Amino acid sequence: MTEELIDKKEDIDKIINKLRGISFNQLIKHSHYEFSILEKNTNESLIENIYPKFDLVKLIKKRERPNKKISYDLYYELSDDTFVIIVLSFQTNPPILINAFHVKRNFKKFRKNLSKYYGRFLKY
């Protein structure tokens, strides 16, 4: 399983462009997403409102899953310094929404620690 961090604006835009014109309601909701929303008590309205604000995506983690399918974790930085993660797969059209949740931690500190502690495992 490989992971790659994508943080350059032009590389982020290449991935985001696949989502332009696709509304939140058009995304295929995976059963894991449905369960995760309930399990984490995630405010689905927040996720729905944040999803089209692609200018807030500051980092993407591309992951190859154990089943060899690729997913993309989109990290949206919010104005209160917390972040939302929306996980998508482009295996279908429209894409599959695998997971989404709000993380109530400081995004900049998280990003710094991600690079510091896991940088040797991640391909930039």
C-alpha positions as CSV (number, residue, x, y, z in Angstrom):
1,M,0.0,0.0,0.0
2,T,1.5,3.3,-1.0
3,E,0.6,6.8,-0.1
4,E,1.5,10.1,-1.6
5,L,1.0,13.7,-0.3
6,I,-0.1,16.2,-2.8
7,D,0.3,19.9,-1.7
8,K,1.2,21.8,-4.8
9,K,-1.7,23.9,-6.0
10,E,-1.4,22.8,-9.7
11,D,-1.4,19.2,-8.7
12,I,-4.4,19.7,-6.3
13,D,-6.3,21.4,-9.1
14,K,-5.8,18.5,-11.5
15,I,-7.6,16.2,-9.0
16,I,-10.2,18.9,-8.1
17,N,-11.1,19.4,-11.7
18,K,-12.5,15.9,-11.8
19,L,-15.1,17.1,-9.3
20,R,-16.2,20.3,-10.9
21,G,-19.8,20.1,-11.9
22,I,-20.5,17.2,-9.6
23,S,-22.7,18.1,-6.7
24,F,-22.5,16.5,-3.3
25,N,-25.9,14.8,-3.9
26,Q,-24.6,13.3,-7.1
27,L,-21.8,11.5,-5.4
28,I,-22.3,7.8,-4.8
29,K,-22.4,7.3,-1.0
30,H,-20.5,4.2,0.0
31,S,-22.0,2.2,3.0
32,H,-18.8,3.0,4.9
33,Y,-19.6,6.7,4.6
34,E,-23.2,6.2,5.8
35,F,-21.9,4.2,8.8
36,S,-19.1,6.7,9.6
37,I,-21.5,9.6,9.6
38,L,-23.6,7.9,12.3
39,E,-20.6,6.5,14.2
40,K,-18.7,9.8,14.5
41,N,-21.9,11.9,14.8
42,T,-20.7,14.0,11.8
43,N,-22.8,16.9,10.8
44,E,-23.7,15.9,7.2
45,S,-24.8,19.5,6.4
46,L,-21.3,20.7,7.2
47,I,-19.8,18.1,4.8
48,E,-22.3,19.0,2.1
49,N,-21.6,22.7,2.5
50,I,-17.8,22.3,2.5
51,Y,-17.6,19.8,-0.4
52,P,-17.9,22.4,-3.3
53,K,-15.5,24.9,-1.7
54,F,-12.5,23.5,-3.5
55,D,-10.4,26.5,-2.8
56,L,-10.2,25.3,0.9
57,V,-8.4,22.0,-0.2
58,K,-4.8,22.5,1.0
59,L,-3.6,18.9,0.9
60,I,-4.6,15.6,-0.8
61,K,-3.4,12.2,0.3
62,K,-3.5,9.7,-2.5
63,R,-3.7,6.1,-1.2
64,E,-3.6,2.7,-2.7
65,R,-5.9,0.6,-0.5
66,P,-5.4,-3.1,0.2
67,N,-7.8,-4.0,-2.6
68,K,-5.5,-2.0,-5.0
69,K,-8.1,0.7,-5.6
70,I,-7.0,4.3,-5.3
71,S,-8.7,6.9,-3.0
72,Y,-8.0,10.5,-2.4
73,D,-8.3,12.2,1.0
74,L,-9.1,15.9,0.5
75,Y,-8.1,18.0,3.4
76,Y,-10.2,21.2,3.6
77,E,-8.8,23.9,5.9
78,L,-11.6,25.8,7.7
79,S,-11.4,29.4,8.9
80,D,-11.3,28.2,12.6
81,D,-8.1,26.3,11.8
82,T,-9.8,22.9,12.0
83,F,-10.3,20.7,9.0
84,V,-12.6,18.4,7.1
85,I,-11.5,15.3,5.4
86,I,-13.5,14.0,2.4
87,V,-12.4,10.7,1.0
88,L,-13.3,9.9,-2.6
89,S,-12.7,7.3,-5.2
90,F,-12.8,8.0,-8.9
91,Q,-13.4,4.4,-9.9
92,T,-16.9,5.3,-11.1
93,N,-18.6,8.4,-12.6
94,P,-19.8,10.1,-10.5
95,P,-17.1,9.4,-7.8
96,I,-17.8,7.4,-4.7
97,L,-17.8,9.2,-1.4
98,I,-16.1,6.7,1.0
99,N,-15.8,8.8,4.1
100,A,-16.1,12.4,5.5
101,F,-15.6,13.9,8.9
102,H,-14.7,17.1,10.7
103,V,-11.4,17.0,12.7
104,K,-11.3,19.5,15.5
105,R,-7.5,19.9,15.5
106,N,-5.3,22.7,14.2
107,F,-4.7,21.9,10.5
108,K,-1.3,23.6,10.3
109,K,0.0,21.7,13.3
110,F,-1.4,18.5,11.9
111,R,0.2,19.1,8.5
112,K,3.6,19.9,10.1
113,N,3.5,16.7,12.3
114,L,2.4,14.6,9.3
115,S,5.5,15.6,7.4
116,K,7.7,15.3,10.4
117,Y,6.7,11.9,11.7
118,Y,5.5,10.2,8.5
119,G,7.5,11.9,5.8
120,R,9.8,9.0,5.3
121,F,6.8,6.7,4.5
122,L,5.1,9.2,2.1
123,K,6.1,10.1,-1.4
124,Y,6.0,13.8,-2.3
